[in-house]
Amino acid sequence: MKLQINNQIYNCDVAEDTPLLWVIRDNLGLTGTKYGCGLAQCGACSVMIDGAVIRSCSMPVSEVVGKQIITIEAIEEDPVGIQVVSAWNKHQVPQCGYCQSGQVIAVTALFKSNESPSRDEINSAVSNLCRCGTYNAIDAAIEDLSNANLGSST
């Protein structure tokens, strides 16, 4: 089956029920997307599909054929994504860094769809878990992004 990932087409010979995460990591070698819980709860495996955040550990690859998939490897090619990465660096968000690719994907997707989200919208869209507990730094980075008028860069 053909997959469009990070603006490239890949031919993947895998079973239709293979989780997208394993195709991305094992078949294509794009290891920035992480395996966390395997239950679509923690968000370490988050990618964007047609602009929406999905948890790739529970998404059968057959359901994403013909859709645009963006992983962390291409996030800095996006004008909003590069600003999210910049805010993450400014606020020194990552500790171990394991969850950060999913966090960055979730925040990028949020600001691409809503340049001025409310606190409730942020809490709903960014439900990723961080074992290191960097939530205060994440909130500070999101606050900066909220004040940056990201809509002018999309």
N, CA, C and O atoms as a GROMACS GRO file, in nm:
protein
  616
    1MET      N    1   0.084  -0.119   0.000
    1MET     CA    2   0.000   0.000   0.000
    1MET      C    3   0.088   0.124   0.000
    1MET      O    4   0.200   0.123   0.050
    2LYS      N    5   0.034   0.232  -0.057
    2LYS     CA    6   0.108   0.358  -0.066
    2LYS      C    7   0.066   0.450   0.047
    2LYS      O    8  -0.052   0.468   0.074
    3LEU      N    9   0.166   0.508   0.112
    3LEU     CA   10   0.143   0.604   0.219
    3LEU      C   11   0.214   0.734   0.186
    3LEU      O   12   0.325   0.733   0.133
    4GLN      N   13   0.147   0.845   0.217
    4GLN     CA   14   0.208   0.976   0.198
    4GLN      C   15   0.250   1.027   0.336
    4GLN      O   16   0.166   1.068   0.417
    5ILE      N   17   0.380   1.024   0.361
    5ILE     CA   18   0.434   1.063   0.490
    5ILE      C   19   0.538   1.172   0.468
    5ILE      O   20   0.634   1.154   0.392
    6ASN      N   21   0.520   1.284   0.536
    6ASN     CA   22   0.612   1.397   0.527
    6ASN      C   23   0.638   1.437   0.382
    6ASN      O   24   0.751   1.462   0.341
    7ASN      N   25   0.529   1.442   0.305
    7ASN     CA   26   0.531   1.484   0.165
    7ASN      C   27   0.612   1.392   0.075
    7ASN      O   28   0.661   1.434  -0.030
    8GLN      N   29   0.625   1.268   0.114
    8GLN     CA   30   0.688   1.166   0.030
    8GLN      C   31   0.595   1.046   0.022
    8GLN      O   32   0.520   1.018   0.115
    9ILE      N   33   0.601   0.977  -0.090
    9ILE     CA   34   0.522   0.856  -0.108
    9ILE      C   35   0.609   0.734  -0.077
    9ILE      O   36   0.720   0.722  -0.127
   10TYR      N   37   0.556   0.646   0.006
   10TYR     CA   38   0.624   0.522   0.042
   10TYR      C   39   0.536   0.405   0.004
   10TYR      O   40   0.416   0.407   0.029
   11ASN      N   41   0.595   0.302  -0.057
   11ASN     CA   42   0.526   0.175  -0.082
   11ASN      C   43   0.558   0.083   0.034
   11ASN      O   44   0.675   0.052   0.059
   12CYS      N   45   0.456   0.039   0.104
   12CYS     CA   46   0.476  -0.043   0.222
   12CYS      C   47   0.406  -0.177   0.204
   12CYS      O   48   0.287  -0.183   0.174
   13ASP      N   49   0.481  -0.282   0.221
   13ASP     CA   50   0.427  -0.417   0.211
   13ASP      C   51   0.405  -0.470   0.352
   13ASP      O   52   0.489  -0.540   0.408
   14VAL      N   53   0.290  -0.434   0.409
   14VAL     CA   54   0.256  -0.473   0.546
   14VAL      C   55   0.111  -0.517   0.550
   14VAL      O   56   0.033  -0.485   0.461
   15ALA      N   57   0.076  -0.590   0.654
   15ALA     CA   58  -0.063  -0.631   0.674
   15ALA      C   59  -0.149  -0.507   0.701
   15ALA      O   60  -0.103  -0.411   0.763
   16GLU      N   61  -0.271  -0.509   0.654
   16GLU     CA   62  -0.360  -0.393   0.668
   16GLU      C   63  -0.386  -0.352   0.812
   16GLU      O   64  -0.413  -0.235   0.838
   17ASP      N   65  -0.378  -0.446   0.905
   17ASP     CA   66  -0.406  -0.414   1.045
   17ASP      C   67  -0.280  -0.375   1.124
   17ASP      O   68  -0.287  -0.356   1.246
   18THR      N   69  -0.167  -0.363   1.056
   18THR     CA   70  -0.044  -0.320   1.124
   18THR      C   71  -0.062  -0.178   1.175
   18THR      O   72  -0.105  -0.091   1.099
   19PRO      N   73  -0.032  -0.153   1.301
   19PRO     CA   74  -0.042  -0.016   1.351
   19PRO      C   75   0.052   0.078   1.275
   19PRO      O   76   0.166   0.043   1.246
   20LEU      N   77   0.002   0.195   1.243
   20LEU     CA   78   0.079   0.295   1.171
   20LEU      C   79   0.213   0.322   1.238
   20LEU      O   80   0.314   0.340   1.169
   21LEU      N   81   0.218   0.324   1.370
   21LEU     CA   82   0.342   0.349   1.443
   21LEU      C   83   0.453   0.254   1.399
   21LEU      O   84   0.567   0.297   1.378
   22TRP      N   85   0.422   0.127   1.385
   22TRP     CA   86   0.524   0.028   1.351
   22TRP      C   87   0.570   0.044   1.207
   22TRP      O   88   0.687   0.019   1.176
   23VAL      N   89   0.480   0.085   1.119
   23VAL     CA   90   0.520   0.112   0.981
   23VAL      C   91   0.616   0.231   0.978
   23VAL      O   92   0.720   0.227   0.913
   24ILE      N   93   0.578   0.338   1.050
   24ILE     CA   94   0.662   0.458   1.054
   24ILE      C   95   0.801   0.426   1.111
   24ILE      O   96   0.902   0.463   1.052
   25ARG      N   97   0.804   0.358   1.224
   25ARG     CA   98   0.932   0.332   1.291
   25ARG      C   99   1.010   0.218   1.228
   25ARG      O  100   1.127   0.234   1.192
   26ASP      N  101   0.946   0.102   1.215
   26ASP     CA  102   1.019  -0.018   1.176
   26ASP      C  103   1.040  -0.031   1.025
   26ASP      O  104   1.147  -0.071   0.980
   27ASN      N  105   0.939   0.003   0.948
   27ASN     CA  106   0.949  -0.013   0.803
   27ASN      C  107   1.018   0.107   0.737
   27ASN      O  108   1.094   0.090   0.641
   28LEU      N  109   0.992   0.227   0.788
   28LEU     CA  110   1.045   0.347   0.723
   28LEU      C  111   1.163   0.409   0.797
   28LEU      O  112   1.230   0.497   0.742
   29GLY      N  113   1.190   0.366   0.920
   29GLY     CA  114   1.304   0.416   0.994
   29GLY      C  115   1.289   0.558   1.046
   29GLY      O  116   1.389   0.623   1.078
   30LEU      N  117   1.166   0.607   1.055
   30LEU     CA  118   1.140   0.741   1.110
   30LEU      C  119   1.113   0.722   1.260
   30LEU      O  120   0.999   0.701   1.300
   31THR      N  121   1.217   0.730   1.340
   31THR     CA  122   1.208   0.691   1.480
   31THR      C  123   1.176   0.804   1.577
   31THR      O  124   1.182   0.783   1.699
   32GLY      N  125   1.143   0.922   1.527
   32GLY     CA  126   1.107   1.032   1.616
   32GLY      C  127   0.974   1.011   1.684
   32GLY      O  128   0.953   1.058   1.796
   33THR      N  129   0.884   0.941   1.620
   33THR     CA  130   0.754   0.907   1.679
   33THR      C  131   0.778   0.789   1.772
   33THR      O  132   0.834   0.687   1.730
   34LYS      N  133   0.737   0.801   1.897
   34LYS     CA  134   0.773   0.703   1.999
   34LYS      C  135   0.658   0.610   2.037
   34LYS      O  136   0.541   0.645   2.025
   35TYR      N  137   0.695   0.492   2.082
   35TYR     CA  138   0.600   0.399   2.144
   35TYR      C  139   0.598   0.430   2.292
   35TYR      O  140   0.703   0.431   2.358
   36GLY      N  141   0.480   0.454   2.345
   36GLY     CA  142   0.468   0.481   2.488
   36GLY      C  143   0.390   0.372   2.559
   36GLY      O  144   0.448   0.286   2.625
   37CYS      N  145   0.259   0.376   2.544
   37CYS     CA  146   0.174   0.283   2.617
   37CYS      C  147   0.112   0.175   2.528
   37CYS      O  148   0.074   0.069   2.578
   38GLY      N  149   0.100   0.200   2.400
   38GLY     CA  150   0.036   0.104   2.310
   38GLY      C  151  -0.115   0.103   2.319
   38GLY      O  152  -0.180   0.020   2.256
   39LEU      N  153  -0.172   0.195   2.397
   39LEU     CA  154  -0.316   0.200   2.418
   39LEU      C  155  -0.380   0.331   2.374
   39LEU      O  156  -0.496   0.357   2.403
   40ALA      N  157  -0.303   0.414   2.304
   40ALA     CA  158  -0.350   0.545   2.257
   40ALA      C  159  -0.386   0.638   2.372
   40ALA      O  160  -0.475   0.722   2.359
   41GLN      N  161  -0.318   0.622   2.485
   41GLN     CA  162  -0.347   0.705   2.602
   41GLN      C  163  -0.242   0.813   2.627
   41GLN      O  164  -0.278   0.925   2.665
   42CYS      N  165  -0.114   0.782   2.607
   42CYS     CA  166  -0.008   0.875   2.650
   42CYS      C  167   0.027   0.982   2.548
   42CYS      O  168   0.069   1.091   2.587
   43GLY      N  169   0.012   0.954   2.419
   43GLY     CA  170   0.039   1.054   2.317
   43GLY      C  171   0.180   1.055   2.262
   43GLY      O  172   0.209   1.136   2.173
   44ALA      N  173   0.269   0.970   2.310
   44ALA     CA  174   0.407   0.968   2.258
   44ALA      C  175   0.410   0.933   2.109
   44ALA      O  176   0.504   0.970   2.039
   45CYS      N  177   0.309   0.863   2.062
   45CYS     CA  178   0.304   0.817   1.922
   45CYS      C  179   0.223   0.911   1.832
   45CYS      O  180   0.190   0.873   1.720
   46SER      N  181   0.192   1.030   1.878
   46SER     CA  182   0.107   1.122   1.801
   46SER      C  183   0.171   1.165   1.670
   46SER      O  184   0.289   1.198   1.664
   47VAL      N  185   0.089   1.164   1.566
   47VAL     CA  186   0.123   1.218   1.435
   47VAL      C  187   0.002   1.297   1.387
   47VAL      O  188  -0.106   1.287   1.444
   48MET      N  189   0.021   1.376   1.282
   48MET     CA  190  -0.092   1.447   1.222
   48MET      C  191  -0.135   1.372   1.096
   48MET      O  192  -0.052   1.336   1.012
   49ILE      N  193  -0.265   1.352   1.084
   49ILE     CA  194  -0.322   1.294   0.964
   49ILE      C  195  -0.424   1.393   0.912
   49ILE      O  196  -0.525   1.421   0.977
   50ASP      N  197  -0.396   1.445   0.792
   50ASP     CA  198  -0.480   1.550   0.733
   50ASP      C  199  -0.504   1.663   0.833
   50ASP      O  200  -0.614   1.719   0.839
   51GLY      N  201  -0.402   1.696   0.911
   51GLY     CA  202  -0.406   1.808   1.004
   51GLY      C  203  -0.458   1.776   1.143
   51GLY      O  204  -0.448   1.859   1.233
   52ALA      N  205  -0.514   1.656   1.161
   52ALA     CA  206  -0.567   1.617   1.292
   52ALA      C  207  -0.468   1.526   1.364
   52ALA      O  208  -0.400   1.445   1.300
   53VAL      N  209  -0.461   1.538   1.494
   53VAL     CA  210  -0.372   1.455   1.573
   53VAL      C  211  -0.435   1.318   1.593
   53VAL      O  212  -0.552   1.307   1.629
   54ILE      N  213  -0.356   1.215   1.568
   54ILE     CA  214  -0.402   1.078   1.599
   54ILE      C  215  -0.290   1.006   1.673
   54ILE      O  216  -0.173   1.042   1.663
   55ARG      N  217  -0.329   0.906   1.745
   55ARG     CA  218  -0.234   0.822   1.817
   55ARG      C  219  -0.203   0.702   1.725
   55ARG      O  220  -0.288   0.615   1.705
   56SER      N  221  -0.084   0.700   1.672
   56SER     CA  222  -0.050   0.603   1.567
   56SER      C  223  -0.035   0.460   1.616
   56SER      O  224  -0.034   0.368   1.535
   57CYS      N  225  -0.023   0.440   1.746
   57CYS     CA  226  -0.006   0.304   1.798
   57CYS      C  227  -0.132   0.220   1.783
   57CYS      O  228  -0.125   0.097   1.784
   58SER      N  229  -0.246   0.284   1.768
   58SER     CA  230  -0.372   0.210   1.757
   58SER      C  231  -0.443   0.232   1.623
   58SER      O  232  -0.557   0.188   1.605
   59MET      N  233  -0.377   0.300   1.531
   59MET     CA  234  -0.437   0.329   1.400
   59MET      C  235  -0.390   0.227   1.298
   59MET      O  236  -0.271   0.223   1.265
   60PRO      N  237  -0.481   0.143   1.246
   60PRO     CA  238  -0.440   0.048   1.141
   60PRO      C  239  -0.394   0.124   1.017
   60PRO      O  240  -0.457   0.221   0.976
   61VAL      N  241  -0.284   0.079   0.960
   61VAL     CA  242  -0.227   0.149   0.845
   61VAL      C  243  -0.327   0.158   0.730
   61VAL      O  244  -0.322   0.253   0.652
   62SER      N  245  -0.415   0.062   0.716
   62SER     CA  246  -0.513   0.064   0.607
   62SER      C  247  -0.605   0.184   0.613
   62SER      O  248  -0.662   0.223   0.511
   63GLU      N  249  -0.621   0.244   0.731
   63GLU     CA  250  -0.712   0.357   0.746
   63GLU      C  251  -0.649   0.492   0.710
   63GLU      O  252  -0.717   0.594   0.709
   64VAL      N  253  -0.520   0.492   0.679
   64VAL     CA  254  -0.454   0.619   0.647
   64VAL      C  255  -0.405   0.626   0.502
   64VAL      O  256  -0.341   0.723   0.462
   65VAL      N  257  -0.436   0.525   0.424
   65VAL     CA  258  -0.399   0.526   0.283
   65VAL      C  259  -0.471   0.643   0.216
   65VAL      O  260  -0.591   0.662   0.235
   66GLY      N  261  -0.397   0.721   0.138
   66GLY     CA  262  -0.454   0.836   0.069
   66GLY      C  263  -0.462   0.963   0.153
   66GLY      O  264  -0.514   1.065   0.108
   67LYS      N  265  -0.412   0.956   0.275
   67LYS     CA  266  -0.416   1.073   0.364
   67LYS      C  267  -0.274   1.126   0.382
   67LYS      O  268  -0.176   1.054   0.365
   68GLN      N  269  -0.265   1.253   0.418
   68GLN     CA  270  -0.136   1.319   0.442
   68GLN      C  271  -0.096   1.296   0.587
   68GLN      O  272  -0.166   1.338   0.679
   69ILE      N  273   0.016   1.229   0.607
   69ILE     CA  274   0.067   1.197   0.740
   69ILE      C  275   0.191   1.282   0.765
   69ILE      O  276   0.282   1.285   0.682
   70ILE      N  277   0.193   1.350   0.879
   70ILE     CA  278   0.310   1.431   0.917
   70ILE      C  279   0.362   1.378   1.050
   70ILE      O  280   0.288   1.363   1.147
   71THR      N  281   0.492   1.350   1.052
   71THR     CA  282   0.558   1.306   1.175
   71THR      C  283   0.649   1.418   1.225
   71THR      O  284   0.664   1.521   1.160
   72ILE      N  285   0.707   1.397   1.339
   72ILE     CA  286   0.795   1.497   1.399
   72ILE      C  287   0.914   1.529   1.308
   72ILE      O  288   0.967   1.640   1.314
   73GLU      N  289   0.956   1.435   1.225
   73GLU     CA  290   1.070   1.459   1.138
   73GLU      C  291   1.048   1.576   1.043
   73GLU      O  292   1.145   1.638   0.998
   74ALA      N  293   0.922   1.607   1.011
   74ALA     CA  294   0.893   1.715   0.915
   74ALA      C  295   0.831   1.838   0.982
   74ALA      O  296   0.792   1.932   0.913
   75ILE      N  297   0.823   1.840   1.114
   75ILE     CA  298   0.748   1.947   1.181
   75ILE      C  299   0.813   2.084   1.161
   75ILE      O  300   0.742   2.184   1.158
   76GLU      N  301   0.943   2.090   1.148
   76GLU     CA  302   1.008   2.220   1.131
   76GLU      C  303   0.996   2.274   0.989
   76GLU      O  304   1.041   2.386   0.962
   77GLU      N  305   0.937   2.197   0.898
   77GLU     CA  306   0.905   2.247   0.765
   77GLU      C  307   0.774   2.325   0.765
   77GLU      O  308   0.740   2.392   0.668
   78ASP      N  309   0.702   2.317   0.873
   78ASP     CA  310   0.574   2.385   0.890
   78ASP      C  311   0.598   2.518   0.962
   78ASP      O  312   0.668   2.520   1.063
   79PRO      N  313   0.541   2.629   0.913
   79PRO     CA  314   0.565   2.759   0.978
   79PRO      C  315   0.519   2.763   1.124
   79PRO      O  316   0.580   2.831   1.206
   80VAL      N  317   0.412   2.692   1.157
   80VAL     CA  318   0.367   2.687   1.296
   80VAL      C  319   0.456   2.591   1.374
   80VAL      O  320   0.495   2.621   1.487
   81GLY      N  321   0.486   2.478   1.315
   81GLY     CA  322   0.571   2.379   1.382
   81GLY      C  323   0.706   2.434   1.424
   81GLY      O  324   0.753   2.405   1.534
   82ILE      N  325   0.767   2.514   1.339
   82ILE     CA  326   0.897   2.572   1.372
   82ILE      C  327   0.885   2.667   1.491
   82ILE      O  328   0.977   2.676   1.573
   83GLN      N  329   0.773   2.736   1.502
   83GLN     CA  330   0.753   2.826   1.617
   83GLN      C  331   0.727   2.746   1.745
   83GLN      O  332   0.769   2.787   1.853
   84VAL      N  333   0.660   2.633   1.732
   84VAL     CA  334   0.638   2.547   1.849
   84VAL      C  335   0.773   2.494   1.898
   84VAL      O  336   0.801   2.497   2.018
   85VAL      N  337   0.856   2.446   1.808
   85VAL     CA  338   0.989   2.396   1.846
   85VAL      C  339   1.071   2.508   1.911
   85VAL      O  340   1.141   2.484   2.009
   86SER      N  341   1.062   2.627   1.857
   86SER     CA  342   1.134   2.741   1.914
   86SER      C  343   1.088   2.770   2.057
   86SER      O  344   1.169   2.794   2.146
   87ALA      N  345   0.957   2.769   2.078
   87ALA     CA  346   0.902   2.793   2.213
   87ALA      C  347   0.945   2.681   2.308
   87ALA      O  348   0.976   2.707   2.424
   88TRP      N  349   0.947   2.558   2.259
   88TRP     CA  350   0.992   2.444   2.342
   88TRP      C  351   1.137   2.464   2.384
   88TRP      O  352   1.172   2.439   2.500
   89ASN      N  353   1.220   2.508   2.291
   89ASN     CA  354   1.361   2.532   2.323
   89ASN      C  355   1.377   2.648   2.420
   89ASN      O  356   1.453   2.640   2.517
   90LYS      N  357   1.304   2.757   2.394
   90LYS     CA  358   1.314   2.875   2.480
   90LYS      C  359   1.281   2.841   2.625
   90LYS      O  360   1.347   2.889   2.717
   91HIS      N  361   1.179   2.759   2.644
   91HIS     CA  362   1.133   2.726   2.780
   91HIS      C  363   1.195   2.596   2.832
   91HIS      O  364   1.156   2.547   2.938
   92GLN      N  365   1.290   2.542   2.758
   92GLN     CA  366   1.360   2.420   2.799
   92GLN      C  367   1.262   2.312   2.844
   92GLN      O  368   1.276   2.253   2.951
   93VAL      N  369   1.162   2.289   2.760
   93VAL     CA  370   1.057   2.194   2.794
   93VAL      C  371   1.110   2.052   2.814
   93VAL      O  372   1.080   1.991   2.918
   94PRO      N  373   1.186   1.997   2.722
   94PRO     CA  374   1.223   1.856   2.737
   94PRO      C  375   1.314   1.828   2.855
   94PRO      O  376   1.407   1.904   2.882
   95GLN      N  377   1.285   1.722   2.924
   95GLN     CA  378   1.377   1.668   3.025
   95GLN      C  379   1.439   1.545   2.958
   95GLN      O  380   1.547   1.554   2.900
   96CYS      N  381   1.371   1.430   2.968
   96CYS     CA  382   1.424   1.313   2.897
   96CYS      C  383   1.393   1.324   2.748
   96CYS      O  384   1.465   1.269   2.665
   97GLY      N  385   1.286   1.397   2.713
   97GLY     CA  386   1.252   1.422   2.574
   97GLY      C  387   1.165   1.316   2.508
   97GLY      O  388   1.120   1.335   2.395
   98TYR      N  389   1.141   1.206   2.575
   98TYR     CA  390   1.071   1.093   2.512
   98TYR      C  391   0.933   1.131   2.460
   98TYR      O  392   0.895   1.091   2.350
   99CYS      N  393   0.858   1.207   2.537
   99CYS     CA  394   0.720   1.241   2.499
   99CYS      C  395   0.712   1.364   2.409
   99CYS      O  396   0.605   1.396   2.357
  100GLN      N  397   0.824   1.432   2.389
  100GLN     CA  398   0.817   1.564   2.327
  100GLN      C  399   0.775   1.564   2.181
  100GLN      O  400   0.713   1.660   2.136
  101SER      N  401   0.806   1.461   2.105
  101SER     CA  402   0.761   1.461   1.965
  101SER      C  403   0.609   1.462   1.961
  101SER      O  404   0.550   1.533   1.880
  102GLY      N  405   0.545   1.384   2.045
  102GLY     CA  406   0.399   1.383   2.050
  102GLY      C  407   0.342   1.514   2.101
  102GLY      O  408   0.240   1.562   2.052
  103GLN      N  409   0.409   1.574   2.201
  103GLN     CA  410   0.366   1.703   2.254
  103GLN      C  411   0.372   1.810   2.145
  103GLN      O  412   0.277   1.886   2.127
  104VAL      N  413   0.483   1.816   2.073
  104VAL     CA  414   0.502   1.916   1.968
  104VAL      C  415   0.400   1.897   1.856
  104VAL      O  416   0.345   1.995   1.805
  105ILE      N  417   0.375   1.773   1.818
  105ILE     CA  418   0.273   1.745   1.715
  105ILE      C  419   0.137   1.796   1.762
  105ILE      O  420   0.068   1.863   1.686
  106ALA      N  421   0.099   1.765   1.886
  106ALA     CA  422  -0.033   1.806   1.938
  106ALA      C  423  -0.047   1.958   1.941
  106ALA      O  424  -0.151   2.011   1.901
  107VAL      N  425   0.055   2.027   1.986
  107VAL     CA  426   0.048   2.173   1.996
  107VAL      C  427   0.050   2.237   1.857
  107VAL      O  428  -0.020   2.336   1.834
  108THR      N  429   0.128   2.182   1.767
  108THR     CA  430   0.130   2.234   1.630
  108THR      C  431  -0.007   2.221   1.566
  108THR      O  432  -0.058   2.317   1.508
  109ALA      N  433  -0.067   2.104   1.576
  109ALA     CA  434  -0.200   2.083   1.519
  109ALA      C  435  -0.302   2.178   1.580
  109ALA      O  436  -0.388   2.232   1.510
  110LEU      N  437  -0.294   2.199   1.711
  110LEU     CA  438  -0.386   2.290   1.779
  110LEU      C  439  -0.375   2.431   1.721
  110LEU      O  440  -0.476   2.490   1.683
  111PHE      N  441  -0.253   2.484   1.714
  111PHE     CA  442  -0.237   2.622   1.667
  111PHE      C  443  -0.259   2.637   1.517
  111PHE      O  444  -0.288   2.747   1.470
  112LYS      N  445  -0.246   2.530   1.442
  112LYS     CA  446  -0.279   2.537   1.299
  112LYS      C  447  -0.429   2.549   1.279
  112LYS      O  448  -0.474   2.609   1.181
  113SER      N  449  -0.507   2.492   1.370
  113SER     CA  450  -0.652   2.496   1.356
  113SER      C  451  -0.717   2.608   1.438
  113SER      O  452  -0.832   2.644   1.412
  114ASN      N  453  -0.645   2.663   1.534
  114ASN     CA  454  -0.703   2.763   1.624
  114ASN      C  455  -0.589   2.853   1.675
  114ASN      O  456  -0.517   2.815   1.767
  115GLU      N  457  -0.575   2.970   1.616
  115GLU     CA  458  -0.461   3.056   1.654
  115GLU      C  459  -0.476   3.118   1.792
  115GLU      O  460  -0.380   3.173   1.846
  116SER      N  461  -0.595   3.110   1.850
  116SER     CA  462  -0.616   3.172   1.980
  116SER      C  463  -0.702   3.080   2.068
  116SER      O  464  -0.815   3.116   2.103
  117PRO      N  465  -0.649   2.963   2.104
  117PRO     CA  466  -0.730   2.869   2.181
  117PRO      C  467  -0.751   2.912   2.326
  117PRO      O  468  -0.665   2.977   2.386
  118SER      N  469  -0.865   2.875   2.380
  118SER     CA  470  -0.893   2.900   2.521
  118SER      C  471  -0.820   2.795   2.605
  118SER      O  472  -0.770   2.696   2.551
  119ARG      N  473  -0.814   2.816   2.733
  119ARG     CA  474  -0.751   2.720   2.824
  119ARG      C  475  -0.819   2.583   2.812
  119ARG      O  476  -0.750   2.481   2.811
  120ASP      N  477  -0.951   2.580   2.803
  120ASP     CA  478  -1.022   2.453   2.788
  120ASP      C  479  -0.988   2.384   2.657
  120ASP      O  480  -0.973   2.261   2.653
  121GLU      N  481  -0.974   2.461   2.549
  121GLU     CA  482  -0.938   2.404   2.419
  121GLU      C  483  -0.795   2.348   2.423
  121GLU      O  484  -0.768   2.243   2.366
  122ILE      N  485  -0.706   2.419   2.490
  122ILE     CA  486  -0.568   2.371   2.505
  122ILE      C  487  -0.567   2.241   2.584
  122ILE      O  488  -0.504   2.143   2.543
  123ASN      N  489  -0.636   2.240   2.698
  123ASN     CA  490  -0.640   2.120   2.782
  123ASN      C  491  -0.700   2.001   2.708
  123ASN      O  492  -0.656   1.887   2.728
  124SER      N  493  -0.798   2.026   2.624
  124SER     CA  494  -0.861   1.918   2.548
  124SER      C  495  -0.768   1.867   2.437
  124SER      O  496  -0.761   1.746   2.413
  125ALA      N  497  -0.699   1.957   2.370
  125ALA     CA  498  -0.616   1.920   2.255
  125ALA      C  499  -0.480   1.863   2.295
  125ALA      O  500  -0.423   1.782   2.222
  126VAL      N  501  -0.430   1.904   2.410
  126VAL     CA  502  -0.296   1.862   2.452
  126VAL      C  503  -0.310   1.777   2.578
  126VAL      O  504  -0.291   1.824   2.690
  127SER      N  505  -0.344   1.651   2.555
  127SER     CA  506  -0.367   1.559   2.667
  127SER      C  507  -0.252   1.459   2.681
  127SER      O  508  -0.266   1.357   2.750
  128ASN      N  509  -0.141   1.488   2.617
  128ASN     CA  510  -0.025   1.399   2.622
  128ASN      C  511   0.033   1.393   2.763
  128ASN      O  512   0.029   1.491   2.837
  129LEU      N  513   0.085   1.277   2.797
  129LEU     CA  514   0.146   1.259   2.928
  129LEU      C  515   0.297   1.282   2.921
  129LEU      O  516   0.360   1.254   2.819
  130CYS      N  517   0.352   1.334   3.031
  130CYS     CA  518   0.496   1.358   3.042
  130CYS      C  519   0.541   1.300   3.176
  130CYS      O  520   0.504   1.350   3.282
  131ARG      N  521   0.621   1.195   3.169
  131ARG     CA  522   0.668   1.131   3.292
  131ARG      C  523   0.758   1.222   3.375
  131ARG      O  524   0.765   1.208   3.497
  132CYS      N  525   0.827   1.313   3.309
  132CYS     CA  526   0.918   1.404   3.380
  132CYS      C  527   0.842   1.520   3.446
  132CYS      O  528   0.899   1.593   3.528
  133GLY      N  529   0.716   1.538   3.410
  133GLY     CA  530   0.635   1.642   3.474
  133GLY      C  531   0.670   1.783   3.432
  133GLY      O  532   0.668   1.874   3.514
  134THR      N  533   0.702   1.803   3.305
  134THR     CA  534   0.740   1.937   3.259
  134THR      C  535   0.618   2.022   3.220
  134THR      O  536   0.628   2.110   3.134
  135TYR      N  537   0.508   1.997   3.282
  135TYR     CA  538   0.384   2.065   3.246
  135TYR      C  539   0.391   2.217   3.263
  135TYR      O  540   0.331   2.289   3.184
  136ASN      N  541   0.462   2.267   3.363
  136ASN     CA  542   0.475   2.412   3.379
  136ASN      C  543   0.550   2.474   3.262
  136ASN      O  544   0.512   2.580   3.213
  137ALA      N  545   0.656   2.408   3.217
  137ALA     CA  546   0.731   2.458   3.101
  137ALA      C  547   0.647   2.446   2.974
  137ALA      O  548   0.651   2.534   2.888
  138ILE      N  549   0.571   2.339   2.961
  138ILE     CA  550   0.482   2.323   2.846
  138ILE      C  551   0.380   2.435   2.845
  138ILE      O  552   0.355   2.497   2.741
  139ASP      N  553   0.320   2.463   2.961
  139ASP     CA  554   0.222   2.572   2.970
  139ASP      C  555   0.285   2.707   2.935
  139ASP      O  556   0.221   2.789   2.868
  140ALA      N  557   0.408   2.731   2.979
  140ALA     CA  558   0.475   2.858   2.947
  140ALA      C  559   0.500   2.869   2.797
  140ALA      O  560   0.482   2.976   2.739
  141ALA      N  561   0.542   2.760   2.734
  141ALA     CA  562   0.564   2.761   2.590
  141ALA      C  563   0.433   2.785   2.515
  141ALA      O  564   0.430   2.862   2.419
  142ILE      N  565   0.326   2.721   2.558
  142ILE     CA  566   0.195   2.740   2.495
  142ILE      C  567   0.146   2.883   2.515
  142ILE      O  568   0.086   2.942   2.425
  143GLU      N  569   0.171   2.939   2.632
  143GLU     CA  570   0.135   3.078   2.659
  143GLU      C  571   0.206   3.172   2.561
  143GLU      O  572   0.144   3.262   2.504
  144ASP      N  573   0.335   3.150   2.541
  144ASP     CA  574   0.410   3.230   2.443
  144ASP      C  575   0.350   3.216   2.303
  144ASP      O  576   0.334   3.315   2.231
  145LEU      N  577   0.317   3.095   2.267
  145LEU     CA  578   0.259   3.070   2.135
  145LEU      C  579   0.123   3.138   2.122
  145LEU      O  580   0.089   3.189   2.015
  146SER      N  581   0.046   3.139   2.228
  146SER     CA  582  -0.085   3.204   2.226
  146SER      C  583  -0.072   3.354   2.202
  146SER      O  584  -0.158   3.416   2.140
  147ASN      N  585   0.037   3.411   2.250
  147ASN     CA  586   0.061   3.554   2.236
  147ASN      C  587   0.134   3.589   2.106
  147ASN      O  588   0.156   3.708   2.078
  148ALA      N  589   0.172   3.490   2.026
  148ALA     CA  590   0.257   3.515   1.909
  148ALA      C  591   0.180   3.538   1.780
  148ALA      O  592   0.241   3.561   1.675
  149ASN      N  593   0.048   3.532   1.784
  149ASN     CA  594  -0.032   3.553   1.662
  149ASN      C  595   0.013   3.460   1.550
  149ASN      O  596   0.052   3.505   1.442
  150LEU      N  597   0.008   3.331   1.577
  150LEU     CA  598   0.055   3.230   1.482
  150LEU      C  599  -0.028   3.227   1.354
  150LEU      O  600   0.018   3.177   1.252
  151GLY      N  601  -0.148   3.277   1.360
  151GLY     CA  602  -0.234   3.275   1.240
  151GLY      C  603  -0.174   3.348   1.123
  151GLY      O  604  -0.206   3.316   1.009
  152SER      N  605  -0.088   3.445   1.148
  152SER     CA  606  -0.028   3.521   1.040
  152SER      C  607   0.079   3.442   0.966
  152SER      O  608   0.126   3.484   0.860
  153SER      N  609   0.120   3.324   1.022
  153SER     CA  610   0.225   3.246   0.958
  153SER      C  611   0.174   3.120   0.890
  153SER      O  612   0.253   3.043   0.836
  154THR      N  613   0.044   3.096   0.892
  154THR     CA  614  -0.008   2.975   0.829
  154THR      C  615  -0.051   3.000   0.689
  154THR      O  616  -0.097   2.908   0.621
   0.00000   0.00000   0.00000
